[in-house]
């Protein structure tokens, strides 16, 4: 099957999408001996694809990498930022920042913290960012104000929002202190800045938002700004969950 060349390079872990587009515009990518242009397609199995004179093969392909990062506040969940702001890639050592195709899976907004997956496995990224495969994600959230139980119930049961019904969420109140409400939310969908926007809609803005788990993969004692390799059981459970979801 033919696919856009930048997609092939991303899924092979050669480069992020933007890095691949830069490689193509710089004339560093050939297909069957011909320099490619943005928008060109190729078949990774049938065509001879070259990057910097090296033919794509399993020997050339970097090993697949799977990291869990505890994202600090103030970092953008992308490989690069046109405005020059700090990105999550700045938290990796130099030998992992380029040439490995590592990229964040999904996003946490700049002011949120916690669990973020990084990988160069493009196929896994596509599945994890597709709505069909949305894993449950657990958040610790502090809201401004004392949010009433009836609004919590409405939020948990789901409601019509921006023309679409929200999926049910699991919400547990941890503490009401002064003029703040601390709670845990488990979501199974990932609409843009969903928790922050819904909290704002109800009139109880988010003070802090921390993602503590993605599926069964937990931050636990991982320090802010640090990353670790996913364990074998974590990878097994992640791929098992994806297989099970694909059957539904």
Buried (B, 14 or more C-beta within 10 A) or exposed (E): EEEBBBBBBBBBBBBBBBBBBBBBEEEBBBBEEEEBEEEBBBEBEEBEBBBEEEEBEEEEEBEBBBBBBBBBBEBBBBBBBEEEEEBBBEBBEEEBBBEBBBBBBBBBBBEBBBBBBBBBBBEBBBBBBEEEBBBBBBBBBBBBBEBEEEBBEEBBEEEEBEEEEBEBBEBEEEEBEEEBBBBBBBBEBBBEBBBBBBBBEBEBEBBBBBBBBBBBBBBEEBEBBEBBEBEEEBBEBBEEBBEEBEEE
